[in-house]
């Protein structure tokens, strides 16, 4: 099977993101109606961006929840998405193995296994065996007239976590910052770390006032909060 490449595409983000964050925060401290502030063109975008940067730096993050990003993600494993959906302040729609038949399924090979010729060969053989068993189960259940989704939903029990999947994910800016803090860390599992960095690159390009300095916790803290046992060495431990 051809090597699967992770692909992350921004489908949509909130329009007028800076203005939304700006007026949401202003409403907290002003007797003015946010609807009027939003329509006020006397405050330049540059001033609003500077205001938002200060909001982010101050740690006042609740206004960031009003702006969201929606991503289409493919070329990732079920092992990754099991981790991704643990970020619960988000919305997900994932390709179903119940409704989508996994004939000739693609799979993700971990880099450590791929670099080891013998390990890669063993891994690939196992994937081929699983594919054969999955297909055979569909055939056997078809003989009992268990066709369509009924056969798929039971045959999928043999599919591996390595199986490639596709998912749509929506997160607001506050949750994205939290996601990046944990998943851009060098200690995060390699695949979700790769995904987080791809998402961060998109967010930083589209909304730098919020995401220019986003990333692993150590980036903002200037020290590693993981403790001596887990520190990767990029930043010193807290004094």
Secondary structure, 3 states (H helix, E strand, C coil): CCCCCCEEEEEEECCCHHHHHHHHHHHHHCCCCHHHHHHCCCCCHHHHHHHHHHHHHHCCCHHHHHCEEEEEEEEEEHHHHHHHCCCCCEEEEECCCCCCCCCCCCECCCHHHHHCHHHHHHHHHHHHHHHHHHHHHHHHHHHCCCCCHHHHHHHHHHCCCCEEEEEEEEEEHHHHHHHHHHHCCCCCCHHHHHHHHHHHHHHHHHCHHHHCCCCCHHHHHCCECCCCCCCCCCCCECC
